[in-house]
Amino acid sequence: QVQLVESGGGLVQPGGSLRLSCAASGSILSINTMRWYRQAPGKEREFVARITRGGNTNHADSVQGRFTISGDVAKNTVYLQMNSLKPEDTAVYYCNADVVSPTAPLEVWGQGTLVTVSS
């Protein structure tokens, strides 16, 4: 069994910053890619950013220049630094990973952490 645990969400004023963390644990041989998604109230889940085992990163246009994904996929850890936050960034943020386990490849999701941007 593999688990992803996110932390770091909370309430922040517009223009503020937050740093989300995600750590994977369990029966993991390796992880290829870790990602952040978000789901705002009444909207579909959307891609935010990803980082590969080799350190390559991609960010959604909506967060480019404000959010930065980082971490060490080989050590099962990823972060999302969020700056210049806007009310429209309010959402539940989910960590996602492509995991190679002893039994089969898995796509694993965390439980989510709520980010609220409001004055």
Residue pairs with C-beta under 8 A, 6 or more apart in sequence:
1 26
1 27
2 24
2 25
2 26
2 27
2 28
2 97
2 99
2 101
2 106
2 108
3 24
3 25
3 26
3 108
3 110
4 22
4 23
4 24
4 95
4 96
4 97
4 108
4 109
4 110
4 111
5 22
5 23
5 25
5 110
5 111
6 20
6 21
6 22
6 93
6 94
6 95
6 110
6 111
6 112
6 113
7 20
7 21
7 22
7 113
8 18
8 19
8 20
8 21
8 113
9 18
9 20
9 93
9 113
9 114
9 115
10 18
10 114
10 115
10 116
11 116
11 118
12 18
12 85
12 115
12 116
12 117
13 117
13 118
13 119
14 85
14 86
14 87
14 117
14 118
14 119
15 84
15 85
16 85
16 117
17 81
17 82
17 83
17 84
17 85
18 82
18 85
18 115
19 79
19 80
19 81
19 82
20 36
20 79
20 80
20 82
20 93
20 95
20 113
20 115
21 77
21 78
21 79
22 34
22 36
22 71
22 77
22 78
22 79
22 80
22 95
22 110
23 76
23 77
24 31
24 34
24 76
24 77
24 97
24 99
24 108
25 76
26 101
27 101
27 102
27 103
28 76
28 99
28 100
28 101
29 100
29 101
29 102
30 53
30 74
30 99
30 100
31 53
31 73
31 74
31 76
31 97
31 98
31 99
31 100
32 52
32 53
32 73
32 98
32 99
32 100
33 50
33 51
33 52
33 53
33 73
33 97
33 98
34 50
34 51
34 71
34 73
34 78
34 95
34 96
34 97
34 98
35 47
35 48
35 49
35 50
35 51
35 95
35 96
35 97
36 48
36 49
36 50
36 69
36 78
36 80
36 93
36 94
36 95
36 96
37 45
37 46
37 47
37 48
37 93
37 94
37 96
38 45
38 46
38 48
38 89
38 91
38 92
38 93
38 94
38 115
39 45
39 46
39 91
39 92
39 94
39 112
40 88
40 90
40 91
41 90
41 91
43 91
45 94
46 60
46 62
47 60
48 59
48 60
48 63
48 67
48 69
48 80
48 93
49 57
49 58
49 59
49 60
49 63
49 67
49 68
49 69
49 80
50 57
50 58
50 69
51 57
51 69
51 70
51 71
51 73
51 78
52 73
53 73
53 74
55 73
57 68
57 69
57 70
59 67
59 68
59 69
63 82
63 89
66 82
66 83
66 84
66 85
67 80
67 81
67 82
67 83
68 80
68 81
68 83
69 78
69 79
69 80
69 81
70 78
70 79
70 81
71 77
71 78
71 79
76 97
78 95
78 97
80 93
82 89
82 115
85 115
85 117
86 117
87 117
87 118
88 117
89 115
89 117
90 115
90 116
90 117
90 118
91 114
91 115
92 112
92 113
92 114
92 115
93 112
93 113
93 114
93 115
94 109
94 110
94 111
94 112
95 109
95 110
96 107
96 108
96 109
96 110
97 107
97 108
98 105
98 106
98 107
99 105
99 106
99 107
99 108
100 106
